[in-house]
Amino acid sequence: MVNYCLVPGCSIRTREGQVVSFHHLPARDVERCKQWLRAINHPMFGKDTEMKQLKNHRICSLHFKQEDFELNVLGMRKTALKDTAIPSIFTFPDVGKLWRYSSRLSKHTI
């Protein structure tokens, strides 16, 4: 299954070896989900959107700050978001550079 980022203008999607993670909108927490929707300012989804319409949509990790992620026991970033995380980064990287970087990274990890 291919994941796409819901943020308007973001062209990130899943690829093998990519260092980007994808996060479901917090549809069970209606207020937090509305905060996410306000933050991404998607023209098709607003404060009146039914939560069931959002259950299959995701936002990529590039839209979250480093401190929005949980840390593992070694102090390294995990892919899990904190309950307080709200997407806040809306600059878009060169997808080709990101893909080349993640390909190099995956060759050097065990």
N, C-alpha and C positions, 0 to 999 in steps of 0.2 A: 504494500500500500504506500502510495506517495503522499507525503504531507506537504501542504502549502501554507505559507504564512498569511494570516488574515489581514495584516496591516497593509493599508493602501500604499502602493508604490514599492512594496518589498517583493522581490522576486525569488526569495529563498524557498527551496523545496528540498526534500530529503534526497540525499545521494549517499552511496556507500562510502564510508570513510570520512564523512563530513563531521566537523567538530561542532556543528550547530544542533541544539536539541529543540524539541517542539513541546509546547505546553497548552493543554486544554484550557479554555476559558472556565473560570470558576462558577459554572452554572448553578451549582448547589448553594452558593453564597450570592444571593441576588444583588445585594448592595455592592459587593466587591466586583461582581461581573459588570455592573453598570459603570463602575470606576474604570475598568479596563476598556469598556466601549467608548466612554468619554475620552480616554487617553488616546486611543487609536483613531478616533474620529472617522469611522468607516461610514460611507454614505448609505449603505444598505441596512445597517444595524444601528439602532438608537436606543434610548431609554425605554421605549415601549415594545421592544423586541421580546418575543417569548423566549424563555430560556431553553426550551426544547429545540429551537431552531439553531442554537449555538453549540450543542453538545459535540458535534463532529468537527468543529473549527479549532484551529490552533494558532498560536503566536510563537514565532521562533525566539530563541534565546538572545539574539542580537538586540532585542528591544528592552532588555532588562539590564540593570546595573549589576556589577560584580557582587555587591552586598545584598542583592535580592535572592541570592542562592544560598542554600544550606551548605555547611562545610562538613566534610567527613572527619574521621578521627585523626587523620594526618594533616588537617587544616587545608585540604585541597577542595576546590569547588566541586560540588556534586551537581547533577542535573535537576535536582529537586528545588523548587522555588519555596521561599518562605511564605507563610500565610499573609504577610503584609505586602508582598511584591505587587507592583503595578507597572505595566510597560511604560517606559519613559525615554527611551532612546529611539529617535526616528531619523537617523542619518543612515544612508544605505551604502554598504561596502560594494566594491567591485566584485561581483559574484565569481568571476573568473579567477581573480587573485585568491579569494577565499577557498575555492575548490583546489587550486594548486597548493595552497598552504596546507589544507587538510590532507591532501594526498601525501605530501612530504611527511607530515606529522604521523600518519598511520603507518608509514614504512619504518619509523623509528620507535614505535611503541611495541611492547611485548605483549 
